Amino acid sequence: MDTLMKSEIFFFITSIAVVILTIFIGIVAAYLIRILRNVDNISKTAKDEAALIKEDVADLRQNIRDEGIKVKSFVRFFNKLKGRKNKK
């Protein structure tokens, strides 16, 4: 009877440990999903901004080809970048 009582206590404690561990893993998974969603949003924003910067650099290159190197072209380029930054 003593061994039967010990085995019941063992299985009771093990069951509680498994339930607690499952709850902990669920909480960690929820936070991991939230983190991955944030990373996805950040990567989309970075991709969009990279495309806009690419367009701005293409405009700068075209202005340099058309007008030659002038300070005005660089000023317009940096003002365009500054204006986009201020809108956010």
C-alpha positions in Angstrom: 0.0 0.0 0.0 2.9 2.3 0.7 4.2 2.0 -2.9 0.7 2.6 -4.3 0.4 5.8 -2.3 3.9 7.0 -3.4 3.0 6.3 -7.1 -0.3 8.3 -6.7 1.6 11.2 -5.2 4.2 11.0 -8.0 1.5 11.1 -10.7 -0.3 13.9 -9.0 2.8 16.1 -8.8 3.8 15.2 -12.4 0.3 16.1 -13.7 0.5 19.5 -12.0 4.0 20.1 -13.4 2.8 19.2 -16.9 -0.2 21.6 -16.6 2.1 24.5 -15.4 4.6 23.8 -18.1 1.9 23.8 -20.8 0.6 27.1 -19.6 4.1 28.6 -19.5 4.8 27.4 -23.1 1.5 28.9 -24.2 2.4 32.3 -22.8 5.8 32.2 -24.3 4.3 31.3 -27.7 1.9 34.2 -27.5 4.7 36.6 -26.8 6.8 35.1 -29.6 3.9 35.6 -32.1 3.5 39.2 -31.1 7.3 39.8 -31.5 7.3 38.1 -34.9 4.3 40.3 -36.0 6.2 43.4 -35.0 9.3 42.3 -36.9 7.1 41.7 -39.9 5.7 45.2 -39.7 9.2 46.7 -39.3 10.5 44.8 -42.3 7.6 46.0 -44.4 8.2 49.6 -43.4 11.9 49.2 -44.1 11.1 47.8 -47.6 8.7 50.6 -48.4 11.3 53.3 -47.2 14.0 51.6 -49.2 11.9 51.8 -52.4 11.2 55.5 -51.7 14.9 56.2 -51.2 15.7 54.3 -54.4 13.3 56.6 -56.3 14.9 59.7 -54.7 18.4 58.6 -55.7 17.2 57.9 -59.2 15.7 61.5 -59.3 19.0 62.9 -58.1 21.0 60.9 -60.7 18.7 62.1 -63.4 19.0 65.7 -62.2 22.8 65.4 -62.2 22.7 64.0 -65.7 20.4 66.7 -67.0 21.9 69.7 -65.2 25.3 68.6 -64.2 26.5 68.7 -60.6 24.9 71.7 -59.0 24.4 72.4 -55.3 20.7 73.0 -56.0 20.2 69.3 -57.0 21.7 68.1 -53.7 19.7 70.7 -51.7 16.4 69.5 -53.4 17.3 65.9 -52.7 18.0 66.4 -49.0 15.0 68.7 -48.6 12.9 65.9 -50.1 14.3 63.4 -47.6 13.8 65.9 -44.7 10.2 66.6 -45.8 9.4 62.9 -45.8 10.9 62.5 -42.3 8.9 65.5 -41.0 5.6 64.0 -42.3 5.9 61.0 -40.1 
